[in-house]
Amino acid sequence: MVYLPLAKYMTPAAAKSIEDYVRDGGVLVCGDAEAFGSDLAGNDTSATRERILGIKTLGPKSKGVHSEGGKAGSGAEMPDRIVLKSACWGLPAEASLRLFSLKVDDLVTPGHAREIALTDAKAEILGTYPDGSPAIVLHKLGKGRVITFAANPFAPQVTVDKSAWPEAIKGLQQSLGCKVDQPIWRFALPAPKP
């Protein structure tokens, strides 16, 4: 399993390596709905995103309202959680996964929440925003799978604030046969300063 927390800019060679890995049976967990959006020169590579992740992004997500072309933090209220559609990763159906603030591109947004649309009709929606729109998507690619979060769960606060994320990530690891609770993970971090 490969975790990709942030990857808006990606070289074509790196994108091909990741795509080949998944097609050959690997699992990609992507916390960035805008991953594979541009190459290092700033050229649009969103077709690569659509092929690898099975989604396209429609812009920042606000509560219950499509905010196409809008800027996060422009007064629109962002969703505060993701809700699981069914029991998975050791959590029950309708479990709530709190979104933490994440600073990206000089914007601070809850989980850098994005509104997404499926480009793969066979993709499975694992979780939604409170308004029912997709927030976690499972896309099959070749022999492998890609799990994409429309709001990034990999914010620093996940390690110190109480939430269901640690249990969910541990359950995800276990569901794929990966080891958990390794000695290297037994450390404590101080709470972030305001």
N, C-alpha and C positions, 0 to 999 in steps of 0.2 A: 504494500500500500504506500502511496506517495501522497503527502499532504502539500497543498499549494495554497498558502494563506493569502498572498497577494501576487498578482502576475499580470498587471495590465499591459506591461511592455514585455514582449517576448521575441527573441530572434526566431526566424523561420526554422533554423536548425534545432533549436531547443524545443519549439512547438512540435516538430516532426518526431523528435526523440520521445516526447511525452505521448504523442498520439500512437506511435509504434508500440510503446510499452503497454498502453491500454488495449490496443487491438490484439496484442499477443497474450492477453489474459490478466493484465494488471488492474489495480483499482486506483483511481485518482479521486481524492477528496479535495474539492476546490472551494475555498472560502471567499473567492472573489468572482462575482458575477460578471465583472468587466475584464476578466482574464483573457489573454490572447486578443486584446482589442487593437493593439498597435505594435508595430515593430520598433526597433530602437531609433529609427529615423522619424517616427511619428506617423508612418503610413497606416491606413486603416486595414486591419487584418481580422475584422469581425467575422468574416466567412469562416475563418479557422475556429473561432469561438463557437460558432453555430454547429460546426461539424464535430468538434471535440466534446463540448459541454451539452449540446442538444438544446440550447436556449439562445435567445437574443435579449438584449437589455433594452428597456424602453425609457430609462431615465430614473431619477431618484424616486423612491416610493414614499408617498404620504398616506396617512391613515384613510383608507377607503376611497382615495381619489387618485386617478392616474395623473401624474405630474409631468407629462411629456415635455422635455426640453427645459423643465424648471430646475432651479438650483436647490440643493439641499440647504436647509437652514434659512430659506427665504420666507419663513413664517409658517410654512406648512408643517403640520404635526406629523412626525415620523412614527411608524409602528413601534411598539415597545417589546414585542415578543413574537415568537414563532410557535405555532401549535401543531403537534404531531397528528397526522390523520388517523393512524392506527398504531397499535403497540409495536414498538421497535427499539432496539438498542437498550433493552432492559427498562424502558419507560412505558407507561400505559398510554393507550389512545387518549388524545386530547391533553397530553402533558404539555406544559407551557415552558418554553425555553426563552428566558429573558435576553433581550438585546442590550449590549453594552455600547457605550460611545466608543467610536474609533476615529482617530484623526487621520485623514487621507487627503492629499492635495489641498492642505490648509483649510479643510472643512471638518467639523466635528459633527458626526451623525450617529444615531443609534445603529450600530452594526453596519454602517455604510449601506443602509438598506436600498435595494434596487428593485424596481418593478421589472419582471421578466415575462417572456412569452416562450412557450415550448416551440422548438423547430422540429422536434421528433414526436410524431403522433403516438409513438409507443412508449414514450418516457412516462415514468411513474412519479406522481407528486407525493412525496413523503410527509411534507409539512407545509403549512400555509401561514400567511399573515392572518391576524384576527378577522380581516374582511373576506377571507376565503381564497385570496389570490395566491399563486404558487410561491413558496419560499425555500423549499428543499426539493430537489429534483434528482431522480435516479435515471440515468441515460445509459443504455447498453451500446457499446462501441466495439465491434469485432467480438472477441472472446472476453473482453473486459467490461468494466463498469465505471461510470463517472458519477459521483455524488456532488452536486453543486448547491451551495447555500447562496440565496439571493441577498442575505444580510450576513455579513462576515462574523462568524462565532469566535474568531481567533483574536479577540481584543485582550489586552493585558489583564484587565480586571477579572477575567474568567479564572485566573489562577488564585485570586485572593478573595473575591466576593462570593457569597453563597448563591448558588444557582444549580440547575439540573445539568448544565453543560458537562462538568467532569464525568458524571455518571453516563451521559449520552455518548461522549467520546470513548469512554472505556467500553461501553456496550457495543459501539461500532467496531472497535478493535477486536473484541471477542467474537463478534458475529462473523468476522472474516478470518478467524483462526490466528490472529496476531497475539503475541504475548503482551501482558499488562503487568503493572506493579513491579517493574524492574528497579533494581537498587538505584540507578542513576536518577530516577524520578522522585526519590525521597528527599526532597529539599523544601525549604520554606522561603518564601519571598516576602519582603515587607509590603505592607499595603501601599498602593500608589498615593502620592501626595497630591492634594488638590491643585 
